[in-house]
Amino acid sequence: MNLSLLDIQGAVLVVSQFTLYADIRKGRRPSFTSAAPPALAEPLVERFKQAIATHGISVQGGIFGADMDVSLVNTGPVTILMDSDQLR
């Protein structure tokens, strides 16, 4: 945990997923109405990937709006969930 992505010469996989912005405070079904529309979200995802690449980090992305199977092996000592609403 003391080394950065640059230190370990790591890479980033950016996969957009609007379902991560689900509001589950009411009813039995999640609401996705607060997620950005595709016309706004796709350019933001691309800008994010470009920003990562400017630091010399290898970055790959999924296909925006596609159904994708993504798996990961979590090799770190911890998993940290960051809620951007709580960071404000």
C-alpha positions as CSV (number, residue, x, y, z in Angstrom):
1,M,0.0,0.0,0.0
2,N,3.0,2.3,0.1
3,L,3.7,2.2,-3.6
4,S,1.8,4.0,-6.3
5,L,0.6,2.7,-9.7
6,L,3.6,4.4,-11.3
7,D,6.0,2.8,-8.7
8,I,4.8,-0.7,-9.6
9,Q,4.4,0.1,-13.4
10,G,0.8,-1.0,-13.1
11,A,-2.0,-0.6,-15.6
12,V,-5.6,0.6,-15.4
13,L,-8.8,-0.9,-16.8
14,V,-11.6,1.7,-17.0
15,V,-15.0,0.2,-17.4
16,S,-18.0,2.5,-17.3
17,Q,-21.0,1.2,-15.5
18,F,-24.0,3.4,-14.9
19,T,-25.5,0.8,-12.6
20,L,-23.0,1.8,-10.0
21,Y,-25.0,5.0,-9.6
22,A,-28.1,3.3,-8.3
23,D,-30.4,5.0,-5.8
24,I,-31.9,2.3,-3.5
25,R,-33.5,4.5,-0.9
26,K,-37.1,4.0,-2.1
27,G,-39.0,1.0,-3.2
28,R,-37.8,-2.4,-4.4
29,R,-36.1,-1.4,-7.6
30,P,-33.0,0.7,-7.9
31,S,-33.4,4.0,-9.7
32,F,-30.7,5.1,-12.2
33,T,-32.3,8.5,-13.0
34,S,-29.3,10.4,-11.5
35,A,-26.8,8.6,-13.7
36,A,-25.3,10.8,-16.5
37,P,-26.9,10.3,-19.9
38,P,-24.7,8.5,-22.5
39,A,-24.1,11.7,-24.5
40,L,-22.5,13.2,-21.3
41,A,-21.0,10.1,-19.7
42,E,-19.1,8.7,-22.7
43,P,-16.9,11.8,-23.3
44,L,-16.2,11.9,-19.5
45,V,-15.0,8.3,-19.5
46,E,-12.8,9.1,-22.5
47,R,-11.4,12.2,-20.8
48,F,-10.7,10.1,-17.6
49,K,-8.8,7.5,-19.7
50,Q,-6.8,10.3,-21.4
51,A,-5.9,11.9,-18.1
52,I,-4.6,8.6,-16.8
53,A,-2.5,8.0,-20.0
54,T,-0.9,11.5,-19.7
55,H,0.9,10.1,-16.6
56,G,2.5,7.4,-18.6
57,I,0.2,4.7,-17.2
58,S,-1.1,2.0,-19.6
59,V,-4.9,2.3,-19.7
60,Q,-7.4,0.2,-21.5
61,G,-11.2,0.6,-21.7
62,G,-14.3,-1.4,-22.3
63,I,-16.9,-0.7,-24.9
64,F,-19.2,2.1,-23.7
65,G,-22.8,0.9,-23.3
66,A,-22.0,-2.8,-24.1
67,D,-22.8,-5.7,-21.9
68,M,-19.4,-7.0,-20.7
69,D,-18.2,-9.7,-18.4
70,V,-15.5,-8.3,-16.2
71,S,-13.6,-10.3,-13.6
72,L,-10.8,-9.3,-11.3
73,V,-8.4,-10.8,-8.9
74,N,-8.1,-8.6,-5.8
75,T,-4.5,-9.0,-4.7
76,G,-4.4,-6.2,-2.3
77,P,-4.5,-6.4,1.5
78,V,-7.8,-4.4,1.6
79,T,-10.7,-3.2,-0.6
80,I,-11.7,0.4,-0.1
81,L,-15.1,1.7,-1.2
82,M,-15.0,5.4,-2.0
83,D,-18.3,7.2,-2.2
84,S,-17.8,10.5,-4.0
85,D,-20.8,12.1,-2.3
86,Q,-19.1,11.6,1.1
87,L,-15.9,13.2,-0.2
88,R,-17.5,16.6,-0.7
